[in-house]
Each structure stands twice: as C-alpha cells, then as structure tokens.
Amino acid sequence: MAFRRDLSTKVNLKNSTKSHWESTQVTRKIQYVAFRILSTEDLVRSLACFFCIAGLGVAGDGKLAKDLPVTGAARPIDVIIQFHNDLTPTQISTWESKGRKFKKGLKLVRAAVYSVDSHSLADLAKDPNVKYISPDRVVRPTLDSAQVATGSLAAQQSGYNGEGVGIALLDSGVTDHWDLRAVGDDGYQANGNRVVYRESFVGGKSGASQDGFGHGTHVAGILAGNGWSSSGNDYFQKVVGIAPKAGVISLQVLDEDGSGTDSAVIAAIQRSIELKQRYNIRILNLSLGRPVLESFRTDPLCQAVEAAWRAGIFVVVAAGNNGRDNTSGIQGYGTINSPANDPMVITVGAIKTYDTPSRADDQMASYSSKGPTPIDHIVKPDIVAPGNRVASILKDFHKGLAKQFPNNIVPFDLYSTSRARNLEAGATYFWLNGTSMAAPMVSGAAALMLQKDPTLTPDQLKARLMKTASKNFPATSTGVDPATGRQIIVQYDIFTVGAGYLDINAALASGDRFAGKALSPVATLTTSGVRVISAASAVWGDSAVWGDSAVWGDSAVWGDSTVWGDSTVWGDLVLRGDSAVWGDTAVWGNRSSSGFSVVWGDHSLAGSATQATALLSNVLIGGEK
C-alpha cells in the first residue's frame, strides 16, 4: 500500500516480503554472508559461482528426495507421496497394515500425505505405483515503506479498481479490518466485507477468521485495502492498495509463527480451483515459499501451481529474500525459492523506492532473490515491483509481528493532522519489507487488467506485464545490509530484474494478444557461453509475435546492442561479448573460476533456510535503507 501524497502524482507502493526461506522439515541452513564492495570483475566471477555445489545436491536420482532422512536413527516423518495411479481402498488398507499412517489426500497432484518410519522410505520407493516421495516441507512468508510509481493511482482514477475480480490469498489468514470492507457513496457499509471467504488449513488458536501472525492481513491490504482508515478531513495521506474493490478469498496456510507445510499449501490451491467459479477467482497470490530441493517437474508445490494456472488462475509468487546470500561466492544468484522457480508462474522481485513518487531514484533491494533457478536454470524473476518499507494494514497490535516489533507501527502523525488519538486508537498501519510485499503489487495490477478485459488468460497477463515493464535501470546500485553495515553491489541483469519494473498504466494500455505460452525461458550452458532458450510454443521464441519490440527494450542497460537481438523477445542469442547481459564481459566469466561450478551445476544450493531471527530483523522488519 502507499501513502497518497497528491491525486496528481502516482501512488508509490513499497512491498516488503519476508525473507522467510526457512528450513524444510529436514533442513540445511543457508547462511547470510555480508557482501563486500565488488568490482565488475569480482561480480562476474561471483556470478559464475551459482550453479554447482558438488556433493550437496538435492535434486536426486530416482524416487526419493535427497533431503529425506534415509540414514540415521529411525523416526516418524510426514512425507508427500506422488502416485502414478490413484490408490485403491485395498492398497490403502495394505499400506495402513504396514504402519504407514494416512493423513490427508492431495488429489490435485495425485498424492497423499503419510506419516511413515524413516527407515521404510527405501521400501516405499520400490512400489511401482509410487512416482516420487518428498518431505512435507515447511514454507514461510516472503514480506513498504518505499512508495513507487507503479501507476496504480492513475489507473484507479480511470475507474480500474479490481471490482468483480477474486484474489485467492494463501497466507497467515486475514483479520477483519475497516479497509477491507466495501465503501459506498454514503461511506462505510457494515455488510460489505470484501473478504468473501475464509478457510484455515493449519488449525491452531486463531482459526480462519483471524491472522495470528499479521503477514496475511498486511498482504491483503496491499492487494485490496481501500484506505477507509486514513480517509477524512483529519488525514493528509491515504494508505490504499492496488485493487481497492477486489474480493479476497483468504486461505490460511501459515500459523501464528508464520510457518506452514507443502501439504497445506497444496490443499489450499486445490480449494481455490474448486471455488473459482463461485468467487470468480482469477488470481492466486503466494507471498511465501521454501528452498528449491528438486526439479519443478517433480516438486509437488510446483505441480500444484501449474494445475491452478491450467485452470485459468494467474499465479503470482514472491521470488524470495536471499539475494544477500554469498554461500560459496554466489553473490545471491540462484536463490529463487519454490514454487517461484516454476516457469509457468510470474515471479516477483523487490524494488525500494526511497519514499518518493518518482521512479528515477528507485533501486533494487539487495535482499531480493536472483535467478537462474537451482537445478532447472529457469530465468527468474520475471518482473520486479516495490517491496521495501511498505505500509499496509494490521489489526491486532498486541500479538504477532506488531507485538514483537512495535517500532514498525506507522506513526499516526505521518498520515493525520489530528492529535486527539493515542497509539492505541491511531495504530492502523504497519511497515513490512520483502518480496512478499512486491508480489501483491503484481496481483493487484492483474486484477485491474482483468476488470478491463476479463477474457485475458494467465499467459496473456504474464506476457503483457513483462513486455510493458519499464526497462530503465542503472547498470549497478549499492545496498546496505542493516545487520552488518556492509555494502552490497547489485547488478541489473536479467537474473536480478527480470523483464523490468511493473508499470500498471502501460500494462492496461497494452492490447497485445497471442495464443502461445509465456513460459519463462531456460538459461543453458554452451561451450561459447550461456544461451537463453525458449520453448517452441512460447510467445518469445525465435518467431516471436512481437518482433523487435523486445521485452527488454531496444536500448537496454546491458550494452551496445539489445539483449535479445533484433527480431526476438527472448530468442536464443548467446549472452556473451559486447551484447552480453553484463556489458563487455561474458555473463559467466572464466569457466575456470572457483565459483563457476557452483552456479552452473545440476544441484541446488547447500542450504535451505535461514534462522527466523535473522530473517525477521534483516529483511521483514529491517528492510533496507
């Protein structure tokens, strides 16, 4: 959400996603390492580090995910088992007799959650009907104060407000708030709650009607807050979301501590598909994720988001907040999380706006995760949007994030002239940071586009948003890790900014239509460099429908010639030499550099999460100056 300074200026919305890429149920920890100031040569060498940590891979051969505890002391473990064919009642009974406890079915991905003995995993994998076994991993949220010129205010003034469009929000729940109710000409309407459906998939004390953590309510405000609590004669700043009349479908998958499981997310995605017609669910927002631990082709989370996409739901996923990670010299590359690594979905990175209405001073947040994706090497993120110090709604200031971090409560005098309220009465908004906050910016933009043209498909939405995104970036910028004070050089390449900076007005003005797919392309290693290869059916393949009006623009910041060549949007141009993404130096530098195999291997990074305390202080709460 953003403070409205003037109706003639663009809304500046800053999204802050939590950098909660914490461990799976059986985890390895990624450590945040403060970046030193890099020269161009340093950066190129570090980019080469992303792809191959020998011996630490988790992609795995066969049916067992590599993070399963197949050795060590026997213990019960919850696993997601994908099947080739649905289990028959007889097979279920046979499994139960062997001590395999059925917990829940996940028909969306032809799978089920079982509690099994860890020493029985190898035998389970021998069953010919078993396709793949992975832990029921833990997922975490990814979380403004930076007010960026996304163009949402101008769009709202033109009558686009998301009315009639349903957005499924898979998060920590949504607590009832004035800003999420309908407002008519006569003001507040008591029966106009725009959170039209609630369901919890995690249980717990708060239930489906409450948000014990605070993250989901904050995201809902960015999506659809109408600013009622900051409207009136006493207010000079209006905190309003991107699509202030959209409907919100709250599917709670994170508990009071902000964590959940793969199975809860998959079940909620299945429910969003079932409710699609009833609530016109056209968008699914996932400001959460976990580390990539296998190919998207076998990852059950990715299979679920693909099912939603094929059902006609536009899936928006936060990239992650691991961009400061320098494990093995990767400088944050290859840190995209799951399911943001899936080529179908649109993956969103975070920009910081410095609280100004102009884009001119906006810069990437150094914590925003970068591509290419581990294991599959998909080019991600797809787009970037405001995500640093984003102000949005929070209802209960006596629990969750607000209780832990009261300094992030937006002071009442920053948006009102009234002095008649104390903190208790006036505390309505809260600052959070991260790609979790950037994702709902894009979801809200999609709601405006669907309000204008309900016939748009998920692929058309993704392609339009990427093509119309602003390409005007500096070559580099500097960020500061607030925990250490260390400076971090951010390079504005395709694995950092994707197709560019969200531009809502340009996306609404676009009339492009096509019948192809908008799959994010693959970056592949060749003897002469790195090629970006698109699927044959992709809109940005060798015979791209857009010709030379490239997604990346004809005068991109990456050198003297356009990144993708003169006749394609993506194409398969070798990214090296003078037309390289990073200028005159080859994208991946010297193949003999120590980090080359780290970035370009077949395995994911060694770690899978950071500690919650570091996550909260470094990104979600602290953000970046």
Secondary structure as UniProt FT lines:
FT   STRAND          2..4
FT   TURN            7..8
FT   HELIX           40..47
FT   TURN            48..51
FT   TURN            54..55
FT   TURN            62..63
FT   TURN            66..67
FT   STRAND          76..83
FT   HELIX           89..97
FT   TURN            98..99
FT   STRAND          101..106
FT   HELIX           107..109
FT   STRAND          111..117
FT   HELIX           118..120
FT   HELIX           121..126
FT   TURN            128..129
FT   STRAND          130..135
FT   STRAND          138..141
FT   HELIX           152..157
FT   TURN            158..159
FT   TURN            163..164
FT   STRAND          166..171
FT   HELIX           178..180
FT   STRAND          181..184
FT   TURN            185..186
FT   STRAND          187..193
FT   STRAND          195..200
FT   TURN            208..209
FT   HELIX           215..224
FT   HELIX           228..230
FT   TURN            233..234
FT   STRAND          238..240
FT   TURN            244..245
FT   STRAND          247..252
FT   TURN            256..257
FT   STRAND          260..261
FT   HELIX           262..274
FT   HELIX           276..279
FT   STRAND          281..286
FT   STRAND          288..290
FT   TURN            296..298
FT   HELIX           300..310
FT   TURN            311..312
FT   STRAND          314..318
FT   TURN            323..324
FT   HELIX           327..329
FT   TURN            331..334
FT   TURN            339..341
FT   STRAND          346..352
FT   TURN            354..355
FT   TURN            360..361
FT   STRAND          363..364
FT   TURN            366..367
FT   TURN            374..376
FT   STRAND          383..386
FT   STRAND          389..393
FT   TURN            397..398
FT   HELIX           400..404
FT   HELIX           406..408
FT   HELIX           412..414
FT   HELIX           423..426
FT   STRAND          429..432
FT   HELIX           435..452
FT   TURN            454..455
FT   HELIX           458..468
FT   STRAND          476..480
FT   TURN            482..484
FT   STRAND          487..491
FT   HELIX           494..497
FT   TURN            498..499
FT   HELIX           504..509
FT   STRAND          522..526
FT   TURN            527..528
FT   STRAND          529..533
FT   TURN            536..537
FT   TURN            539..540
FT   TURN            542..543
FT   TURN            545..548
FT   TURN            551..552
FT   TURN            554..555
FT   TURN            557..558
FT   TURN            563..564
FT   TURN            571..572
FT   HELIX           577..579
FT   TURN            581..582
FT   TURN            587..588
FT   TURN            591..592
FT   TURN            594..595
FT   HELIX           596..600
FT   HELIX           612..615
FT   HELIX           616..620
FT   TURN            621..622
//
